[in-house]
Amino acid sequence: MLAIERRNLILEKLQEEKKVVVSDLSKAYGVSEETIRRDLEKLEKDGFAVKTYGGAVINENNNMDLPFVVRKNTNAPGKQKIAEIISDMIHDGECIMLDASSTAVFVAKSIKSKKNMTIITNSIEILFELSDVSGWKILCTGGAMKEGSLALLGHQTEKMLRSFYVDKAIISCKGIDATKGFTDSSENFAETKKAMLESSNEKVLAIDSSKFDKIAFRKIADLNKLTMVVTDTKPSEQWLSVFESAGVVCKYPEEEKDE
């Protein structure tokens, strides 16, 4: 196993469990404790972890951009639930914008049986995912690639997005707050998502439950700019009231509606 692969696995474990222990990781990956300590030092240097005695804890800074491979594997069951809900809302022949979030990749996978779709995306991963689909029109935004994210960003990306108008834009974000709206980690990501929303009829925010009550660096928009929020678990009654006041439909898995 390459060092970068091992560090990504450690980072996934940190995302799930919030802390790791050197001795446990050493046994799990068959390397020395000194090797694991160097891995944790690198993760700390990159801003993803904080070393502690005998291990490390997750850096809770909401402005850090995790590697795409880590984001894709984080809460995959929740993202799959979100994708299934969104797939039921998408109809043959529609024009859709998908951002470069890991959740949008799950959406792309879930709609591959649809016909005559037009997809506009700044996600390199989605382009690969849909490369075997026939009868679709798939448009790439262009732009500069963000290291580690498989996302195309910048002025060229935003200009291309604003030159179209689509049925639905499906985006994700780093955090959603009742008063601050929904936010992301950088200006480029936020502006790209904002351009998608402004170029669509239905504006869908797809977020798992970990994003609620979080605020990231750059604001995308206020909640009332959305048509719908789709999430993996039923939000609190307080949040449902917030969405209702903002005129936003909230959808979550059917099995939770009767609880």
N, C-alpha and C positions, 0 to 999 in steps of 0.2 A: 504493500500500500504506500502510495506517495504521501509525503508529509502534508501537502495541501489537502488531500482527501481525508487524512486523519483529522486535521484541524477543522475541516467542515463538519465531520461527524461529531467532534467535540462541541462545536458551536451549536449543532442541532440539539444535542443533549442539554446544553445550557439553556436553549430556548424552551425546552420542554420541562426541565427540572429546576431551573434557576441556579443550580450549583453543581459542581463536579468535584470529585476527590482524586488526587493524583494516583494513589495506589489502585483504585478501582479501574481507572483508565489504562494504567500500565498492564493490568491483567487482561482487560478487554481487548486491547489492540496488540498485545504481545511485544511490547517495547519496554525499554527501561524507564524508570521513574524520572531520570534526568531528561530523557527525550520528551516526556510529557510536560515536564516543567518548561522546557524550551518552547513547546507548542503553546502553553498558557502565556508565556512571556510575549510571544508573537501576537496572540489574540488580545492581550492587554495593550500592547503597543498600537494595534490597529483600532483600539477603542471598543472592542466587543466584550471584554471581560475585565474583571478586577480580581487580581490574585489575592488569595487569603492563605492562612497557614494550612498547608496540606491540600490545597486545591484552588478553586476560583469560584466566583459568583458572576452572574450575568450583569453586564452594564445596562442599566434600565434607561439610558439616554435614548429617547424616542427619535432622535435625529440621525442615528446611525443607519447606513444602508447596508443590510446584510447581503452577502453574495447570493445571487439568484438561486443557485442550487440548494442553499439552505432555506431560503424563503419558500421555495416550491415544496419542500418536504415538511414544513412547519404547519401543523394542524391540517394535514391533507384531507381527513374525513370531513372537517367543517367546510373546507373549500369545495369539496365535492357536493355537499348538500346545497350550498349556494348556487353552484353551477347547474344543478338539476332544476332548481326553482327558476332560474333565469332562462334555461333552455325551453321550458314550457311557455315562456312569454314571447319567444322569438319565432317568427313565422317565415315560411318559404318566401324568397324573393326580397327580403328586407335588406336595407343597408345599415351596417353596424360598425361602430367604432369601438375598438378594444385597446385599453392601455397596456403598458408593459408590466403590469402586476402579475404575480404568480396566480392570483385568483382568476385573472382573465385567461390564463392558459387553460385552467380547468373548464372555463366557459367554452373556449374554442374547441376543446375535446368533446364537450357534451353536445355540440350543435352540428357535428360533422355529417349527420344523416339528413340535414336540411338541404333544400334544393335552391339553386339560382341565387345564392347569397352574394352580397358584396361586403367585403370586410376591409376596413381601413385600420391599420395598426402601426405603432412605433415599436412593436416587440419583435425582436429577432426570433425568440423562442416560438412565438405564435406563427411566424412565417414558416418555420420548419415543421411545426405541428400540422399545418394545413397544406403542406406541399404536395400531399397525395390526394387531395380532394379535387374532383373534376366538376366542371360546370359552374364554378364560382369565379367571381372577379375579386382578386386579392391585391390590395394596394398598399405599398410601403411608403411611409412618410418621408424617408430620407432623414438626414440630420447626422449629428455626431454621436458616436457610440459612447455610452457611459461605462467606464471600466467596471467589470464584475456584475453588471445589471442586465446585459443583453437588451438595453433600451436605447432608442435613438431620440436625441433631445436637441433643443436649441431653436434658433430663429427659423431655420428652414423647416423644421418639423411643425412648428406652430403655424407658419404661413400655409403649408400644405393642408393642414387640418381645417383652417378657416376658409379654405376655398371650396369646401364641400358642405352639404347639409344632409344629415342622415336620419333614419328612423329612431335609432337608439344609440346612446353612448354608454358604455359600461366601464367604470373606473373603480379603483380602490384607493385607499389612502393610509397614512400612518396613524391618524387619530381623529376622533370625532368628539366634539364637546358641545354641550347644550347652548352655551353662549358664544364660544369662539368659532363655531362652525366645524368644517372638516379641513384637515391640514396634512401637509407632507413634509419630507425631510429637506427639500431644496427648492430653490426658485424654479429651476428648469423642470423638475418633475411637476411642481404645482401649476406652472403656466401651461404645460402640455395638457394636463388633465382639464384645466379651465377651458382651453381652446376646444377640447372635445365636447364638453358640456354645452358651450355656446353654439356649437355646430350641429346640435341634435334636437329632435322633438322631445323624446323621452330621455331623461337624465337619471341613470341608475348608478347608485353607489353600492358596491358589493364589498362587504366587510365582515370579517369574523368577529366574534364577541370580544376578543382581546383588544380591539381598537377603541372600544367605548371608554369615554371619560379620559382620553389621552389627547395631548396637544403636541404637535410637532412644530418645526421651525417656521414653515411658510404656509399661510392661509391659502386655500383654494377658493372657497366661497362659503356663504352662509347656508344654513340648512334649507331655507326656503327656495334656494336655486335648484333643488333636486325635485325630481318627480317621485322617486322611489328609493328606499333603502332595502337591500336584501342581506340577511344575516343568517348565521347557522344555528342560533338558539333564540328563544323568545326573549326580547329585551325586558327590562324592568317596567313596571307600570308607569314610573316616572318618565322613562324614555319614550314609551308609547304615547304618553300625553304630550311630550315635546314634539314628536313627529306630527301628531294630529294638529297641534297649534300652528306648525310650520306648513301645513298642507301637504305633507309627505306621506305616501303610502309605505307601510313597513311590512315586508314579507319574511317569513321564517318557516321552517319545516312544519308540515301539516300535523305531525304527531304531537307537536307541542301546543297546539291550539286548543286542545281539549283538557289540558292539565290545569 
